[in-house]
Amino acid sequence: MTQFDQLGLIDPIYRAVADKGYETPTPIQRQAIPKVLQRKDVLGIAQTGTGKTAAFSIPIIQLIHQIDGAPRHGKKLRALILTPTRELAIQIEENIRDYNRYTKLGHAVIFGGVKQGRQVEQLKRGVQILVATPGRLIDLMDQGIISLDDLKIFVLDEADRMLDMGFIHDIKRITKRLPSKRQTLFFSATMPDNILQLSQNLLHNPVRVEVETRSKPADHVRQLMYRTDKSKKIDLLQYILKEEQIETALIFTRTKYGADKLVRKLKKTDYRAAAIHGNKSQNQRQAALKGFKAGKIDLLIATDIAARGIDIKQLGHVINYNVPNISETYVHRIGRSGRAGESGTSITIVQGDEWPYIKDIEKLMKKRIELIKDHPYPQTEQTEVKETKKSSKPQAKGRNHGKKKSSHRWRSKKKVAQS
């Protein structure tokens, strides 16, 4: 089996990797690192938790070290890593700091939601690797503080989530200002048509690296679900926490309002809970995440967008308080547990009108989720939506006037907005 000492890493980086305790690279690291070092464009398809941050940041550090070294003055921006959320940007920069321990390249992270002063000061001291979110990057480019003229490597990370969040126009503005001669690394958990088209516009003869399919959840995660009524969800959640002896968990809600409401209810029963979502300030989000990692917060309530970039080692439980209406989102959520080969458990609480989403998820995964029937809060409300048989005879105009609409509305292509 390939080891890190067989990937062609220079000694300073290999030492930093060894300090982190890395011995055997993950599949995406094993495939991507040599190709990046050969200065190939790379199209990477990998879910969260597969080690893709190291797959692009480790070889980037080596390439820039070989190009520039670590000059004390006159550092030029050589690598730009574009990512959708503040949490993910911070997480990537923290990893770069570890891998860069002995090469000592200049690196920084910039994101919105905070004053730009401290970030600008760091940029003026000279940065070779920059991790950025789109909005803040464009702001500082427009102010003339950041130039991409000397860029050698561009990384677009979490491309699918970037488009989900509406960043397509920002991405186009940024890529127009990139040097035509560059190396591009493109990573996405899924590869729908719009992502594929974007990759074709950015990449030149790329090497494709695919280690996980979008429909395949983490192998080490046990999947459970409970059916109940909407009015009993909070009671069932508290029962599950006690019955399963869950000390810490990442809990997903569909909306920001729902996350805050759940925190208030849990705090009333003496749980140490905090929410993380787009309406929270950067300081609030970082404090909640730091408290959760430190064990000061037991239950972290998150929306899907805010949860991108949350990297918590040995997270035993992920709970879906609301079932996601996009099947791939379920796979991403439960992938927060069972990382790096660790075992984990996902628990999904299903109210009646969410059942169609479960069927879609199971169809995508080609796997059934284990249903726990023996619990004190079973579903009693008959709210499950069922399809009705279509009449074989044509209906006269106006025949359904005043009648209820067909009950298969859940088949609508419209998706409930994710926060």
LOMITOR-282423 format. One record per residue (C-alpha): x, y negated, z negated; residue number from 1; residue in one letter. Coordinates in nm, 3 decimals, always signed. Each point is the difference from the previous one (the first is absolute). Layout:
residues N
NODE        c1        c2        c3     k   r
NODE         X         Y         Z   NUM   A
...
END
This chain:
residues 419
NODE        c1        c2        c3     k   r
NODE    +0.000    +0.000    +0.000     1   M
NODE    +0.127    -0.348    +0.091     2   T
NODE    +0.133    -0.205    -0.291     3   Q
NODE    +0.062    -0.374    -0.024     4   F
NODE    +0.374    +0.053    +0.036     5   D
NODE    -0.068    +0.143    +0.347     6   Q
NODE    -0.184    -0.304    +0.139     7   L
NODE    +0.308    -0.204    +0.089     8   G
NODE    -0.031    -0.251    -0.283     9   L
NODE    +0.300    -0.212    -0.093    10   I
NODE    +0.140    +0.048    -0.349    11   D
NODE    -0.149    -0.314    -0.169    12   P
NODE    -0.351    +0.095    +0.109    13   I
NODE    +0.043    +0.368    -0.077    14   Y
NODE    +0.112    -0.095    -0.352    15   R
NODE    -0.310    -0.219    -0.045    16   A
NODE    -0.224    +0.281    +0.124    17   V
NODE    +0.170    +0.243    -0.239    18   A
NODE    -0.054    -0.245    -0.288    19   D
NODE    -0.373    +0.019    +0.077    20   K
NODE    +0.018    +0.378    -0.036    21   G
NODE    -0.070    +0.068    +0.367    22   Y
NODE    +0.140    +0.328    +0.129    23   E
NODE    -0.233    +0.137    +0.267    24   T
NODE    -0.158    -0.250    +0.243    25   P
NODE    -0.372    +0.019    +0.070    26   T
NODE    -0.104    +0.105    +0.352    27   P
NODE    -0.040    -0.356    +0.125    28   I
NODE    +0.333    -0.103    -0.153    29   Q
NODE    +0.174    +0.300    +0.155    30   R
NODE    -0.140    -0.082    +0.345    31   Q
NODE    +0.000    -0.381    -0.001    32   A
NODE    +0.329    -0.097    -0.170    33   I
NODE    +0.233    +0.148    +0.268    34   P
NODE    -0.210    -0.154    +0.281    35   K
NODE    +0.003    -0.345    -0.160    36   V
NODE    +0.377    +0.026    -0.048    37   L
NODE    +0.024    +0.076    +0.373    38   Q
NODE    -0.180    -0.332    +0.054    39   R
NODE    -0.306    +0.163    +0.153    40   K
NODE    -0.347    -0.151    -0.020    41   D
NODE    -0.212    +0.223    -0.225    42   V
NODE    -0.375    +0.061    -0.008    43   L
NODE    -0.069    +0.157    -0.339    44   G
NODE    -0.333    +0.152    -0.101    45   I
NODE    -0.002    +0.077    -0.370    46   A
NODE    -0.236    -0.031    -0.292    47   Q
NODE    +0.080    -0.177    -0.322    48   T
NODE    +0.219    +0.196    -0.237    49   G
NODE    +0.213    +0.165    +0.271    50   T
NODE    +0.311    -0.209    -0.063    51   G
NODE    -0.020    -0.223    +0.307    52   K
NODE    +0.130    -0.311    -0.179    53   T
NODE    +0.335    +0.174    -0.048    54   A
NODE    -0.025    +0.135    +0.356    55   A
NODE    +0.034    -0.349    +0.145    56   F
NODE    +0.169    -0.205    -0.274    57   S
NODE    +0.300    +0.228    -0.060    58   I
NODE    +0.119    +0.001    +0.365    59   P
NODE    -0.079    -0.372    +0.036    60   I
NODE    +0.235    -0.080    -0.288    61   I
NODE    +0.272    +0.213    +0.159    62   Q
NODE    -0.040    -0.158    +0.345    63   L
NODE    +0.011    -0.356    -0.133    64   I
NODE    +0.296    +0.082    -0.223    65   H
NODE    +0.183    +0.124    +0.311    66   Q
NODE    -0.098    -0.312    +0.198    67   I
NODE    +0.066    -0.271    -0.259    68   D
NODE    +0.127    +0.144    -0.325    69   G
NODE    -0.096    -0.214    -0.299    70   A
NODE    +0.132    -0.352    +0.071    71   P
NODE    -0.012    -0.248    -0.286    72   R
NODE    -0.115    -0.282    +0.228    73   H
NODE    -0.177    -0.037    +0.333    74   G
NODE    -0.219    +0.308    -0.031    75   K
NODE    -0.232    +0.045    +0.297    76   K
NODE    -0.343    +0.160    -0.003    77   L
NODE    +0.052    +0.337    +0.166    78   R
NODE    -0.299    +0.212    -0.106    79   A
NODE    -0.365    -0.091    -0.052    80   L
NODE    -0.240    +0.243    -0.165    81   I
NODE    -0.363    -0.108    +0.044    82   L
NODE    -0.257    +0.157    -0.229    83   T
NODE    -0.366    -0.080    -0.083    84   P
NODE    -0.017    -0.050    -0.378    85   T
NODE    +0.195    -0.172    -0.274    86   R
NODE    +0.023    +0.319    -0.205    87   E
NODE    +0.145    +0.198    +0.288    88   L
NODE    +0.246    -0.278    +0.086    89   A
NODE    +0.126    -0.010    -0.359    90   I
NODE    +0.025    +0.379    -0.013    91   Q
NODE    +0.208    +0.014    +0.321    92   I
NODE    +0.235    -0.273    -0.121    93   E
NODE    +0.053    +0.181    -0.331    94   E
NODE    +0.102    +0.313    +0.190    95   N
NODE    +0.235    -0.201    +0.222    96   I
NODE    +0.160    -0.143    -0.313    97   R
NODE    +0.077    +0.352    -0.122    98   D
NODE    +0.135    +0.129    +0.332    99   Y
NODE    +0.203    -0.320    +0.045   100   N
NODE    +0.175    +0.030    -0.337   101   R
NODE    +0.350    +0.048    +0.141   102   Y
NODE    -0.032    -0.172    +0.338   103   T
NODE    -0.132    -0.323    -0.153   104   K
NODE    -0.175    -0.144    +0.304   105   L
NODE    -0.216    -0.308    -0.046   106   G
NODE    -0.368    +0.093    -0.021   107   H
NODE    -0.325    -0.165    -0.108   108   A
NODE    -0.376    +0.042    -0.004   109   V
NODE    -0.258    -0.268    +0.086   110   I
NODE    -0.379    +0.009    -0.036   111   F
NODE    -0.292    -0.234    -0.050   112   G
NODE    -0.203    -0.069    -0.311   113   G
NODE    +0.289    -0.173    -0.179   114   V
NODE    +0.184    -0.328    +0.052   115   K
NODE    +0.268    +0.025    +0.266   116   Q
NODE    +0.274    -0.191    -0.183   117   G
NODE    +0.188    +0.291    -0.155   118   R
NODE    -0.026    +0.204    +0.320   119   Q
NODE    +0.136    -0.290    +0.208   120   V
NODE    +0.297    -0.043    -0.235   121   E
NODE    +0.091    +0.365    +0.045   122   Q
NODE    -0.030    -0.023    +0.378   123   L
NODE    +0.228    -0.303    +0.011   124   K
NODE    +0.271    +0.196    -0.183   125   R
NODE    +0.007    +0.242    +0.292   126   G
NODE    -0.196    +0.320    +0.065   127   V
NODE    +0.083    +0.292    +0.229   128   Q
NODE    -0.306    +0.216    -0.073   129   I
NODE    -0.341    -0.161    -0.050   130   L
NODE    -0.319    +0.173    -0.110   131   V
NODE    -0.307    -0.212    +0.074   132   A
NODE    -0.376    -0.017    +0.021   133   T
NODE    -0.131    -0.164    +0.319   134   P
NODE    -0.157    -0.318    -0.139   135   G
NODE    +0.296    -0.123    -0.204   136   R
NODE    +0.244    +0.093    +0.278   137   L
NODE    -0.189    -0.210    +0.256   138   I
NODE    -0.022    -0.292    -0.245   139   D
NODE    +0.377    -0.005    -0.056   140   L
NODE    +0.073    +0.051    +0.370   141   M
NODE    -0.224    -0.295    +0.087   142   D
NODE    +0.187    -0.210    -0.259   143   Q
NODE    +0.331    +0.087    +0.166   144   G
NODE    +0.126    +0.183    -0.309   145   I
NODE    +0.018    +0.344    +0.167   146   I
NODE    +0.145    +0.071    +0.344   147   S
NODE    -0.014    +0.339    +0.170   148   L
NODE    +0.260    -0.084    +0.265   149   D
NODE    +0.272    +0.224    -0.147   150   D
NODE    -0.229    +0.292    -0.081   151   L
NODE    +0.125    +0.348    +0.093   152   K
NODE    -0.267    +0.225    -0.158   153   I
NODE    -0.377    -0.046    -0.036   154   F
NODE    -0.215    +0.233    -0.210   155   V
NODE    -0.380    +0.002    +0.007   156   L
NODE    -0.115    +0.206    -0.298   157   D
NODE    -0.355    +0.120    -0.075   158   E
NODE    -0.113    -0.111    +0.346   159   A
NODE    -0.347    +0.151    -0.033   160   D
NODE    -0.070    -0.185    -0.323   161   R
NODE    +0.142    -0.317    +0.155   162   M
NODE    -0.266    +0.013    +0.270   163   L
NODE    -0.273    +0.100    -0.249   164   D
NODE    +0.077    -0.319    -0.191   165   M
NODE    -0.032    -0.216    +0.311   166   G
NODE    +0.368    -0.081    +0.052   167   F
NODE    +0.009    +0.074    +0.372   168   I
NODE    +0.024    -0.368    +0.101   169   H
NODE    +0.273    -0.064    -0.257   170   D
NODE    +0.194    +0.301    +0.128   171   I
NODE    -0.022    -0.132    +0.356   172   K
NODE    +0.122    -0.345    -0.109   173   R
NODE    +0.296    +0.152    -0.181   174   I
NODE    +0.100    +0.248    +0.270   175   T
NODE    +0.001    -0.276    +0.265   176   K
NODE    +0.287    -0.161    -0.191   177   R
NODE    +0.210    +0.314    -0.032   178   L
NODE    +0.313    +0.038    +0.215   179   P
NODE    -0.071    +0.217    +0.304   180   S
NODE    +0.310    +0.206    -0.071   181   K
NODE    -0.063    +0.168    -0.332   182   R
NODE    -0.064    +0.333    -0.169   183   Q
NODE    -0.363    +0.056    -0.106   184   T
NODE    -0.129    +0.247    -0.258   185   L
NODE    -0.377    +0.050    -0.013   186   F
NODE    -0.169    +0.194    -0.280   187   F
NODE    -0.368    +0.082    -0.041   188   S
NODE    -0.200    +0.259    -0.191   189   A
NODE    -0.247    +0.038    +0.288   190   T
NODE    +0.026    -0.048    +0.375   191   M
NODE    -0.335    -0.116    +0.143   192   P
NODE    -0.005    -0.157    +0.348   193   D
NODE    +0.054    -0.359    -0.117   194   N
NODE    +0.308    +0.100    -0.203   195   I
NODE    +0.137    +0.204    +0.289   196   L
NODE    -0.042    -0.296    +0.236   197   Q
NODE    +0.176    -0.231    -0.244   198   L
NODE    +0.290    +0.244    -0.033   199   S
NODE    +0.035    +0.022    +0.379   200   Q
NODE    +0.031    -0.378    +0.019   201   N
NODE    +0.272    -0.014    -0.267   202   L
NODE    +0.210    +0.313    +0.052   203   L
NODE    +0.245    +0.095    +0.274   204   H
NODE    +0.041    +0.372    +0.072   205   N
NODE    -0.075    +0.089    -0.364   206   P
NODE    +0.075    +0.323    -0.178   207   V
NODE    -0.326    +0.128    -0.151   208   R
NODE    +0.020    +0.135    -0.354   209   V
NODE    -0.317    +0.156    -0.141   210   E
NODE    +0.006    +0.191    -0.325   211   V
NODE    -0.359    -0.021    -0.125   212   E
NODE    -0.331    -0.009    +0.181   213   T
NODE    -0.264    -0.248    -0.105   214   R
NODE    -0.239    +0.279    -0.094   215   S
NODE    +0.239    +0.190    -0.225   216   K
NODE    -0.009    -0.091    -0.371   217   P
NODE    +0.288    +0.066    -0.235   218   A
NODE    +0.044    +0.375    -0.046   219   D
NODE    +0.061    -0.031    -0.373   220   H
NODE    -0.323    -0.187    -0.080   221   V
NODE    -0.297    +0.194    -0.137   222   R
NODE    -0.323    -0.159    +0.125   223   Q
NODE    -0.315    -0.005    -0.215   224   L
NODE    -0.333    -0.178    +0.028   225   M
NODE    -0.304    -0.060    -0.220   226   Y
NODE    -0.347    -0.096    +0.124   227   R
NODE    -0.208    -0.239    -0.206   228   T
NODE    -0.239    -0.296    +0.014   229   D
NODE    +0.130    -0.353    +0.049   230   K
NODE    -0.133    -0.101    -0.342   231   S
NODE    +0.197    +0.282    -0.168   232   K
NODE    +0.336    -0.058    +0.164   233   K
NODE    +0.166    -0.182    -0.287   234   I
NODE    -0.121    +0.262    -0.250   235   D
NODE    +0.129    +0.280    +0.221   236   L
NODE    +0.335    -0.176    +0.042   237   L
NODE    +0.044    -0.026    -0.376   238   Q
NODE    -0.100    +0.364    -0.040   239   Y
NODE    +0.258    +0.106    +0.261   240   I
NODE    +0.275    -0.205    -0.165   241   L
NODE    -0.065    +0.175    -0.333   242   K
NODE    -0.074    +0.348    +0.136   243   E
NODE    +0.308    +0.007    +0.223   244   E
NODE    +0.212    -0.173    -0.267   245   Q
NODE    +0.108    -0.263    +0.249   246   I
NODE    +0.239    -0.247    -0.158   247   E
NODE    +0.081    -0.207    +0.312   248   T
NODE    -0.173    -0.030    +0.334   249   A
NODE    -0.022    -0.217    +0.308   250   L
NODE    -0.371    -0.062    +0.068   251   I
NODE    -0.128    -0.126    +0.335   252   F
NODE    -0.307    -0.216    +0.055   253   T
NODE    -0.133    -0.129    +0.330   254   R
NODE    -0.024    -0.368    -0.094   255   T
NODE    +0.184    -0.258    -0.208   256   K
NODE    -0.318    -0.074    -0.195   257   Y
NODE    -0.044    +0.370    -0.072   258   G
NODE    +0.356    +0.024    -0.130   259   A
NODE    -0.047    -0.288    -0.245   260   D
NODE    -0.337    +0.134    -0.114   261   K
NODE    +0.148    +0.345    -0.068   262   L
NODE    +0.286    -0.151    -0.202   263   V
NODE    -0.247    -0.187    -0.221   264   R
NODE    -0.200    +0.318    -0.066   265   K
NODE    +0.309    +0.207    -0.078   266   L
NODE    +0.141    -0.261    -0.237   267   K
NODE    -0.324    +0.012    -0.201   268   K
NODE    +0.075    +0.364    -0.075   269   T
NODE    +0.361    -0.074    -0.104   270   D
NODE    +0.177    +0.105    +0.318   271   Y
NODE    +0.301    -0.207    +0.096   272   R
NODE    -0.099    -0.092    +0.355   273   A
NODE    +0.100    -0.265    +0.255   274   A
NODE    -0.100    -0.082    +0.357   275   A
NODE    +0.219    -0.068    +0.300   276   I
NODE    -0.154    -0.153    +0.313   277   H
NODE    +0.022    -0.289    +0.242   278   G
NODE    -0.173    -0.256    -0.224   279   N
NODE    +0.260    +0.043    -0.273   280   K
NODE    +0.301    -0.231    -0.004   281   S
NODE    +0.340    +0.144    +0.078   282   Q
NODE    +0.100    -0.028    -0.367   283   N
NODE    -0.316    +0.182    -0.111   284   Q
NODE    +0.053    +0.278    +0.251   285   R
NODE    +0.363    +0.048    -0.093   286   Q
NODE    -0.080    -0.008    -0.373   287   A
NODE    -0.268    +0.268    +0.044   288   A
NODE    +0.230    +0.222    +0.205   289   L
NODE    +0.292    -0.048    -0.237   290   K
NODE    -0.222    +0.075    -0.301   291   G
NODE    -0.130    +0.316    +0.168   292   F
NODE    +0.350    +0.125    +0.080   293   K
NODE    +0.114    -0.078    -0.355   294   A
NODE    -0.291    +0.188    -0.158   295   G
NODE    -0.162    -0.312    -0.147   296   K
NODE    -0.299    +0.041    +0.232   297   I
NODE    -0.170    +0.339    +0.029   298   D
NODE    -0.236    -0.057    +0.292   299   L
NODE    +0.088    -0.213    +0.302   300   L
NODE    -0.308    -0.088    +0.207   301   I
NODE    +0.087    -0.086    +0.359   302   A
NODE    -0.147    -0.074    +0.341   303   T
NODE    +0.157    +0.168    +0.302   304   D
NODE    +0.181    -0.302    +0.141   305   I
NODE    +0.153    -0.095    -0.333   306   A
NODE    +0.110    +0.359    -0.061   307   A
NODE    +0.228    +0.010    +0.304   308   R
NODE    +0.351    -0.024    -0.141   309   G
NODE    -0.082    +0.143    -0.340   310   I
NODE    +0.277    +0.253    -0.058   311   D
NODE    -0.045    +0.177    -0.332   312   I
NODE    +0.208    +0.306    -0.074   313   K
NODE    -0.171    +0.299    -0.157   314   Q
NODE    -0.352    -0.140    +0.038   315   L
NODE    -0.213    +0.295    -0.107   316   G
NODE    -0.350    -0.121    +0.085   317   H
NODE    -0.170    -0.205    +0.269   318   V
NODE    -0.374    -0.061    -0.043   319   I
NODE    -0.238    -0.115    +0.271   320   N
NODE    -0.269    -0.190    -0.188   321   Y
NODE    -0.144    -0.090    +0.341   322   N
NODE    +0.036    +0.233    +0.298   323   V
NODE    +0.174    -0.179    +0.288   324   P
NODE    -0.206    -0.027    +0.317   325   N
NODE    +0.309    +0.047    +0.216   326   I
NODE    +0.123    +0.358    -0.022   327   S
NODE    +0.371    -0.080    +0.046   328   E
NODE    -0.020    -0.235    -0.299   329   T
NODE    -0.084    +0.296    -0.223   330   Y
NODE    +0.318    +0.176    +0.114   331   V
NODE    +0.207    -0.311    -0.074   332   H
NODE    -0.157    -0.038    -0.343   333   R
NODE    +0.065    +0.351    -0.123   334   I
NODE    +0.350    -0.020    +0.143   335   G
NODE    +0.084    -0.230    -0.291   336   R
NODE    +0.009    +0.316    -0.209   337   S
NODE    +0.212    +0.304    +0.077   338   G
NODE    +0.291    -0.208    +0.132   339   R
NODE    +0.343    +0.148    +0.063   340   A
NODE    -0.122    +0.352    -0.068   341   G
NODE    -0.158    -0.077    -0.338   342   E
NODE    -0.339    +0.153    -0.077   343   S
NODE    -0.303    -0.225    -0.031   344   G
NODE    -0.378    -0.009    -0.018   345   T
NODE    -0.252    -0.213    +0.186   346   S
NODE    -0.352    -0.038    -0.136   347   I
NODE    -0.284    -0.148    +0.203   348   T
NODE    -0.329    -0.113    -0.154   349   I
NODE    -0.276    +0.020    +0.263   350   V
NODE    -0.338    -0.170    -0.015   351   Q
NODE    -0.278    +0.113    +0.232   352   G
NODE    +0.044    -0.244    +0.289   353   D
NODE    +0.377    +0.068    +0.010   354   E
NODE    -0.044    +0.367    +0.087   355   W
NODE    +0.028    -0.055    +0.379   356   P
NODE    +0.345    -0.153    -0.058   357   Y
NODE    +0.107    +0.319    -0.181   358   I
NODE    -0.112    +0.210    +0.295   359   K
NODE    +0.202    -0.219    +0.236   360   D
NODE    +0.306    +0.025    -0.227   361   I
NODE    -0.023    +0.378    -0.016   362   E
NODE    -0.038    +0.016    +0.376   363   K
NODE    +0.313    -0.211    +0.047   364   L
NODE    +0.205    +0.207    -0.245   365   M
NODE    -0.152    +0.330    +0.116   366   K
NODE    -0.024    +0.084    -0.366   367   K
NODE    -0.271    +0.006    -0.265   368   R
NODE    +0.032    -0.205    -0.318   369   I
NODE    -0.068    +0.206    -0.311   370   E
NODE    -0.338    -0.094    -0.150   371   L
NODE    -0.029    +0.002    -0.380   372   I
NODE    -0.364    +0.072    -0.080   373   K
NODE    +0.015    +0.057    -0.375   374   D
NODE    -0.007    -0.347    -0.157   375   H
NODE    -0.253    -0.202    -0.204   376   P
NODE    -0.077    -0.264    +0.267   377   Y
NODE    -0.124    +0.189    +0.308   378   P
NODE    -0.164    -0.174    +0.290   379   Q
NODE    -0.378    -0.026    -0.042   380   T
NODE    -0.091    -0.293    +0.226   381   E
NODE    -0.102    +0.110    +0.349   382   Q
NODE    +0.197    -0.268    +0.182   383   T
NODE    +0.198    +0.218    +0.235   384   E
NODE    -0.054    -0.104    +0.358   385   V
NODE    -0.102    +0.276    +0.242   386   K
NODE    -0.042    -0.003    +0.373   387   E
NODE    -0.345    +0.061    +0.141   388   T
NODE    -0.070    +0.204    +0.310   389   K
NODE    -0.056    -0.210    +0.308   390   K
NODE    -0.329    +0.049    +0.175   391   S
NODE    +0.027    +0.167    +0.339   392   S
NODE    -0.282    -0.217    +0.131   393   K
NODE    +0.056    -0.361    +0.103   394   P
NODE    -0.159    -0.249    -0.238   395   Q
NODE    -0.233    -0.270    +0.116   396   A
NODE    +0.109    -0.359    -0.037   397   K
NODE    -0.084    -0.135    -0.342   398   G
NODE    -0.077    +0.345    -0.138   399   R
NODE    +0.231    -0.048    -0.301   400   N
NODE    -0.115    -0.350    -0.083   401   H
NODE    -0.026    -0.038    -0.376   402   G
NODE    +0.164    +0.337    -0.068   403   K
NODE    +0.328    +0.058    -0.179   404   K
NODE    +0.311    +0.008    +0.216   405   K
NODE    +0.170    +0.331    +0.071   406   S
NODE    +0.187    +0.131    -0.303   407   S
NODE    +0.322    +0.072    +0.186   408   H
NODE    +0.125    -0.358    -0.043   409   R
NODE    +0.317    +0.130    -0.161   410   W
NODE    +0.106    +0.110    +0.348   411   R
NODE    +0.035    -0.365    +0.099   412   S
NODE    +0.341    -0.092    +0.135   413   K
NODE    +0.011    -0.299    -0.229   414   K
NODE    +0.230    +0.051    -0.290   415   K
NODE    -0.040    -0.148    -0.345   416   V
NODE    +0.270    -0.263    -0.044   417   A
NODE    +0.298    +0.109    -0.208   418   Q
NODE    +0.151    -0.246    -0.245   419   S
END
